[in-house]
Structure formats: C-alpha cells, structure tokens
Amino acid sequence: MKITSVEAIPVNVPLKPGMTTKTSHGVHATSPYVIVRVQTDEGLVGLGEASVAPRWSGETSVGSVAIIEGLFAPVLIGEDPTEMTRLRGLIESTIRLNPFTKAAVEMALWDLSGKAAGVPVYQMLGGKVRDTMPIRMVVGSIDVTSAVKLAKEFLDRGVKCLKVKVGLDPQQDVERVRAVRELAGPDIPISVDANCGWTVPQATDMLQRLRAFDILFAEQPISTGDPAEMAALRRRTDIPMMADESAFTPGDVWTLTSQRAVDIISVYPGKNGGIQATVECVHAAKAAGLPCAMGSNLELGIGTAAMLHLGAALPTIASERFPGDFIGPLYHEADLLKTPLKLGPAEAVVPEGPGLGVELDEDQLDEYRDRSGVAQPTGTTTGITFEG
C-alpha cells in the first residue's frame, strides 16, 4: 500500500451559541482548523485534524495547509503509511515545532494503519484498559452570573466534573469559583485553569484563597518560563498542580518532573505532536511516578477520537481521578463526523471501528470549509446539546 495524496482542508467551525470560551489567552469563538486526508492506492483513506491556534502553539490554518502540502506531502507520497515510525522521522526532519500540524498527518497514518489491519487504534496501542472515560466540562473566565448559568446547564444535563477558567481578574476568579462550588455542592469535583494568567505572587495568594472550595487541581497557574518557580509555588500549596502549556514534549515532562514542579501532566496528541508523542510524554511521566490527564484544544470529531483511543489504552492517563477534556465536539456547531462520538454527559466512549473509528461527513466538510482563510467571529447567546 502506498500513499497517493495528502490533502489539507481548512475549515472554520463556530462554537455553539453560549459556548464561547474565554481564558487568559483570549476569546475562543470559532475554530479555524485543518482536516487532513491521506489517500492510498488501495482505496483506504486516513483522517487527521490540526486544531491550530496562534495564541497557543503559534500555528495558523493557512500556515498548516502550506506545511502539509508544501513539505509533508512531497516526502510522504509513494511511501507505505503503515511504516509510521519512519514516516514520523521524515515529518520531523522537514520543519521544527508546529506540533498540531504534525499531529494531524501522523493521526491520519494511525487511522490508515488501523484500517489496513482491521483494528481500532486503541488495539494498536496495546488494547483497552478502560471502557469509559469520565469527562469534565469547562466554564470560561466569564462574569459570575453567566458562569453559574452555564454550570447549572451542565449539571442539569448530568455532568459530574467541572473546570473553571481563571487568570484574568483575581477577585472575580474567587467569586466565580465560589459561586460554581455553591451551585455544584460538595460532591462535584472542580478544577481551575489559569492558562498562565497569574503572576507568582498572585498564584501564591489565589491558591491559598481557593483552598476553601475543595479544588481538585490547579492547571498551569503561572507562565511556562521557570519550572523552578513552579516547583517553589507547588511547595507553598496543598492543591495539586497540573502542567499544560509547559508540557509540550517528553523533554518538557522530564524537566518538570526532575524539578518536582507539578503533580499531574496534561497530555493530548495535538499539543504533543502526535499520538506516538503523547505515548512518549505519558511514559516520561510514568517513569517519574506522575499521573497524566487528557487536555484539549477544543478539538472537533477526528481529533477527539484520537484522544479517546489514547485515553482508553494508556493506564497512566488517569481519567478516573482526573476527568479528561473529551469535550470539543460538545462546544462546536459541527463535529464533521457522519456518526457523532459518544460524549457525555458524564463519560466518553472510544469508537470501536478500525483505525480512529470515525467517518468524515462530506456535507459538513463542504459547509464549514474555510474558503477565505480568515476566521469569522460568532455570537454568544445560550444553548447546548450533548451527543451520545
């Protein structure tokens, strides 16, 4: 089997009304992502997704398309897609960084390899260790009244874990977390995520103030530049700390663990640069005795499917203790899949078909194809539906 084409398709999918996410990185109202199709001479097609975000990884959909078509396609066409390790080396040799773009193509190779073997990706990773994965829904850094309204909508639909975004205004952060905790009661786990938004003094103060609300963990409370400072902050609180923006690569994980800087590592294939790269990050954390949790860049259906296969197969991704962000399709107007993933309200289920186990909906793809290259903002009213 040989690769005959590598296609990169820019899409622009708005978030559902009322689901716009606000963090210290900015407002996420629409998703200008890239869908990848790798075709073969035997008729099999592999799917991938680049959940690019300039403020997150420095990647754009325009740049991602240019890299895939201009750099990756020439070295992949004519190759056997099942030789993933060797092809990953070819991909890495063409350009530095750009993890989400690399992940999209590598994801498609995993999808093709699973289809060629007739087994799901999770089986290629060693088989399932769990049948379901608890999830958590995200309440953005929005005003307190809106935050409570959104959290109530989640809880009314059966959500069992919440993440509250913080990091923009310390006083409002406390009020938002307090209000969500009062709404949720004592039995719903709540984590907070500052997305690098606090200074070290602010984080020291805020973690002390948030102790009263029984916080499951605090995600990336400060910026990524100084793991020693993160380690010092960790020693000043009994709230477990998670690394996200500071943990892109296995080398990042090694640095954080050697500094004893965090308690949990957030992983997911887009950020890490592919499915195999996530496996490597998980193994680095495992060697240090740390659990991992599945993070997210609000992926669409294909990217979320890749996350589900990893979550189902890797014991160190401890979704039972730290529910994962298997949530992107719940926030978007479309997932681009013919059959929606089984997501929530409390747990997610991995697809069972060969490869990633998903099929691209060509009608949705045509509807949301970005023909301008410019992301358009969307409105923010109310409403959410759950699939699965």
C-alpha positions in Angstrom: 0.0 0.0 0.0 1.3 3.4 -1.0 0.3 7.0 -0.2 -1.0 8.7 -3.3 -2.1 12.1 -1.9 -2.0 14.2 1.2 -4.8 16.8 1.3 -5.1 19.7 3.8 -8.6 21.3 4.0 -9.1 24.4 6.1 -12.3 24.7 8.0 -13.9 27.3 10.2 -16.4 25.9 12.7 -18.1 28.3 15.2 -18.7 27.3 18.7 -22.4 26.9 19.7 -24.2 29.9 21.0 -23.4 30.4 24.6 -20.3 28.2 24.5 -17.7 30.8 23.6 -14.7 30.1 25.8 -12.8 33.0 27.4 -9.4 32.4 29.0 -6.3 34.5 29.8 -5.2 33.6 26.3 -8.2 35.4 24.8 -11.7 34.5 23.5 -12.3 31.3 21.5 -15.5 31.9 19.5 -14.7 30.0 16.3 -12.2 27.2 15.3 -10.1 27.7 12.2 -8.7 24.2 12.0 -7.4 21.9 9.2 -8.7 18.5 8.2 -6.2 16.1 6.7 -7.0 13.3 4.2 -4.3 10.8 3.3 -5.3 8.6 0.4 -3.7 5.3 -0.8 -3.6 3.3 -3.9 -5.7 0.6 -2.2 -8.6 2.9 -1.6 -8.1 3.4 2.1 -8.3 7.0 3.4 -6.7 8.2 6.7 -8.1 11.2 8.6 -6.4 13.7 10.8 -7.1 17.1 12.4 -4.9 20.1 13.1 -6.6 22.1 15.9 -4.3 25.1 15.3 -4.5 28.2 17.5 -1.9 31.1 17.1 -2.1 32.1 20.7 -1.5 28.5 21.8 1.2 26.9 19.6 1.9 29.7 17.1 0.3 27.8 14.3 -2.4 29.1 11.8 -4.7 27.2 9.4 -3.0 29.0 6.5 0.4 28.0 7.7 -0.7 24.5 8.5 -2.0 23.9 5.0 1.2 25.3 3.5 3.4 23.0 5.6 1.3 19.9 4.9 1.0 20.4 1.2 4.5 22.0 0.6 6.7 20.0 3.0 5.0 16.9 4.2 3.2 15.7 1.1 6.4 15.5 -1.1 8.2 13.3 1.4 5.1 11.0 2.1 3.7 10.4 -1.3 4.8 6.9 -2.5 5.5 5.7 1.0 3.9 2.9 2.9 1.6 4.6 5.5 2.0 1.7 8.0 5.7 2.5 8.5 4.7 5.2 11.0 7.9 5.4 12.9 10.0 6.0 9.8 7.5 8.4 8.3 7.3 10.3 11.6 11.0 10.8 11.3 10.6 12.2 7.8 7.9 14.6 9.0 10.1 15.8 11.9 13.0 16.3 9.6 11.1 18.8 7.4 10.4 21.5 9.9 10.8 22.3 13.6 7.9 22.8 16.1 4.4 23.0 14.6 3.1 20.1 16.8 -0.6 20.4 15.9 0.2 20.3 12.1 2.5 17.3 12.6 -0.1 15.6 14.8 -2.8 15.9 12.1 -0.7 14.0 9.5 0.6 11.4 12.0 -3.0 10.9 13.2 -4.0 10.1 9.6 -1.2 7.5 9.4 -2.5 5.8 12.5 -6.0 5.8 11.1 -4.7 4.2 7.9 -2.7 1.6 9.7 -5.6 0.6 11.8 -7.9 0.3 8.8 -5.3 -1.7 7.0 -5.0 -4.1 9.9 -8.8 -4.1 10.6 -8.4 -3.0 14.3 -9.0 0.2 16.3 -6.1 2.4 17.1 -6.5 1.6 20.8 -5.7 -2.1 20.0 -2.6 -1.0 18.2 -1.6 0.8 21.4 -1.9 -2.4 23.4 -5.7 -2.7 23.9 -8.2 -1.1 26.2 -7.6 -0.7 29.9 -10.9 1.1 30.4 -14.3 1.1 28.6 -15.4 4.6 29.6 -13.6 7.8 30.4 -15.1 10.4 32.8 -15.1 13.9 31.3 -15.2 17.5 32.7 -16.9 20.5 31.1 -15.4 23.9 31.0 -16.8 27.2 32.4 -14.8 30.1 30.9 -13.5 33.3 32.6 -16.9 35.0 32.2 -18.9 37.1 34.6 -20.2 35.2 37.6 -23.8 35.3 36.6 -23.1 33.8 33.2 -20.7 31.2 34.7 -23.3 30.0 37.2 -25.9 29.8 34.4 -23.6 27.7 32.2 -22.5 25.5 35.1 -26.1 24.9 36.0 -26.9 23.9 32.4 -24.1 21.4 32.5 -25.1 19.9 35.9 -28.7 19.7 34.9 -27.7 17.5 32.0 -25.7 15.1 34.2 -22.2 16.5 34.1 -20.1 15.1 37.0 -17.0 17.3 36.9 -16.3 21.0 36.1 -13.3 23.1 35.2 -13.5 26.8 35.9 -11.2 29.1 33.9 -9.4 31.8 36.0 -6.4 34.1 35.5 -7.9 37.3 34.2 -9.1 39.1 37.4 -8.2 37.6 40.8 -11.2 38.9 42.7 -13.6 37.8 40.0 -11.8 34.4 39.9 -12.6 33.8 43.5 -16.2 34.9 43.1 -16.6 32.7 40.1 -15.2 29.6 41.7 -17.1 30.3 44.9 -20.4 30.6 43.0 -19.9 27.5 41.0 -18.9 25.5 44.1 -22.1 26.7 45.9 -24.2 25.7 42.9 -22.5 22.3 42.5 -22.4 21.3 46.1 -19.6 19.3 47.8 -19.7 16.2 45.6 -18.9 17.6 42.2 -15.1 17.8 41.6 -14.0 21.2 40.4 -10.6 22.1 39.0 -9.3 25.6 38.0 -7.2 26.6 35.0 -5.3 29.9 34.9 -3.7 29.3 31.5 -0.5 31.1 32.7 -2.6 34.1 33.7 -1.4 34.7 37.3 1.9 36.1 38.4 3.8 34.2 41.0 2.6 36.4 43.9 -1.0 36.3 42.6 -0.8 32.5 42.3 0.5 32.1 45.8 -2.4 34.2 47.1 -5.0 32.7 44.9 -4.2 29.1 45.7 -4.4 29.9 49.4 -7.8 31.6 48.9 -9.2 28.8 46.7 -8.4 26.1 49.3 -11.8 26.7 50.8 -13.6 25.4 47.7 -12.0 21.9 47.6 -10.2 22.3 44.3 -9.3 19.0 42.6 -6.2 20.6 41.0 -4.9 23.9 39.6 -3.9 23.8 36.0 -0.9 25.9 34.7 -1.3 28.7 37.3 1.8 30.7 36.1 3.8 31.1 32.9 6.0 28.4 31.4 9.4 30.0 31.6 10.7 28.9 35.0 10.0 25.3 36.2 11.9 26.1 39.4 9.4 28.8 40.2 6.6 26.4 39.6 8.2 24.0 41.9 8.5 26.6 44.6 4.9 27.5 44.1 3.9 23.8 44.4 5.7 23.6 47.8 3.5 26.5 49.1 0.2 24.9 48.4 -1.6 21.6 49.1 -3.7 21.9 45.9 -2.3 19.5 43.3 -0.8 21.4 40.3 -1.1 20.4 36.7 1.3 21.4 33.8 -0.3 22.1 30.5 1.3 24.9 28.5 4.6 24.0 30.0 4.4 20.3 28.9 4.5 20.0 25.1 7.3 17.4 24.7 8.8 14.5 26.6 11.8 16.8 27.3 9.4 19.3 28.9 7.9 16.5 31.0 11.4 15.4 32.1 12.3 19.0 33.1 9.1 19.4 35.1 9.4 16.1 36.9 13.1 16.5 37.6 12.3 19.8 39.2 9.4 18.3 41.2 7.4 21.2 39.7 3.9 19.6 39.3 1.7 16.7 40.4 -0.1 16.0 37.1 0.8 16.3 33.4 -1.8 17.3 30.8 -1.3 15.5 27.5 -3.1 15.3 24.2 -1.9 14.4 20.7 -2.3 17.9 19.1 -0.1 19.6 21.7 2.4 16.8 21.9 2.8 16.5 18.1 1.0 13.2 17.5 -0.3 10.0 19.0 3.2 8.5 19.5 4.5 11.7 21.0 1.7 11.6 23.6 2.7 8.0 24.4 6.3 9.2 25.0 5.1 12.0 27.2 3.0 9.6 29.2 5.9 7.2 29.6 8.1 10.1 30.8 5.5 11.0 33.4 5.1 7.4 34.4 8.8 7.0 35.0 8.6 9.9 37.4 5.6 8.4 39.2 3.2 11.1 38.0 -0.3 10.6 36.5 -1.5 12.3 33.4 -4.8 13.8 32.3 -6.2 14.3 28.9 -6.3 18.0 28.0 -7.8 19.7 25.0 -7.6 22.5 22.4 -11.4 22.0 21.8 -10.8 19.5 19.0 -13.5 18.6 16.5 -14.5 15.0 16.0 -11.4 13.5 14.4 -9.0 15.0 17.0 -11.3 14.0 19.8 -11.4 10.4 18.5 -7.6 10.2 18.7 -7.7 11.4 22.3 -10.3 8.8 23.1 -8.1 6.0 21.8 -5.2 7.2 23.9 -7.4 7.6 27.0 -8.8 4.1 26.6 -5.4 2.4 26.1 -2.9 4.1 28.5 -3.3 3.4 32.2 -1.3 6.5 33.2 -3.9 8.8 31.7 -5.9 8.6 34.9 -9.3 9.8 33.8 -10.9 8.1 36.8 -9.0 10.5 39.1 -8.7 13.5 36.8 -11.6 13.5 34.2 -10.5 14.4 30.7 -11.3 17.1 28.3 -13.0 14.8 25.7 -15.4 17.7 25.0 -14.5 19.7 21.9 -17.5 18.4 19.7 -19.9 19.4 22.5 -18.8 23.0 22.1 -19.0 23.3 18.3 -21.8 23.7 15.9 -20.5 20.7 14.0 -18.0 17.8 14.5 -17.6 16.9 10.8 -18.4 13.3 11.5 -21.2 11.1 10.0 -21.8 9.5 13.3 -21.2 11.6 16.5 -18.9 10.3 19.1 -20.4 9.1 22.4 -19.5 12.0 24.6 -21.1 12.7 28.0 -22.7 13.9 29.8 -20.6 12.2 32.4 -18.4 9.8 30.4 -17.0 9.3 26.9 -16.7 6.0 25.0 -14.0 5.2 22.4 -15.1 4.4 18.9 -14.9 0.7 18.0 -14.3 0.7 14.3 -10.9 0.2 12.6 -8.4 3.0 12.8 -9.8 6.0 14.5 -13.3 4.6 14.0 -14.8 7.7 12.5 -16.0 8.8 9.1 -15.9 12.3 7.6 -19.2 13.9 6.8 -18.6 15.4 3.4 -21.6 17.6 3.6 -20.5 19.2 6.9 -17.0 19.5 5.5 -18.3 21.4 2.5 -20.5 23.6 4.7 -17.7 24.6 7.0 -14.8 24.7 4.5 -12.9 27.9 5.0 -12.7 29.4 1.5 -11.4 32.8 2.7 -8.6 31.8 5.1 -10.0 34.3 7.6 -11.7 33.1 10.8 -15.0 34.9 11.4 -16.3 35.5 15.0 -19.7 34.2 16.1 -22.3 35.4 18.6 -22.7 34.4 22.2 -26.2 33.6 23.4 -27.3 30.4 25.1 -27.8 26.7 24.5 -26.0 23.4 24.5 -26.8 19.8 23.3 -25.0 16.6 24.1 -24.2 13.8 21.7 -24.0 10.1 22.6 
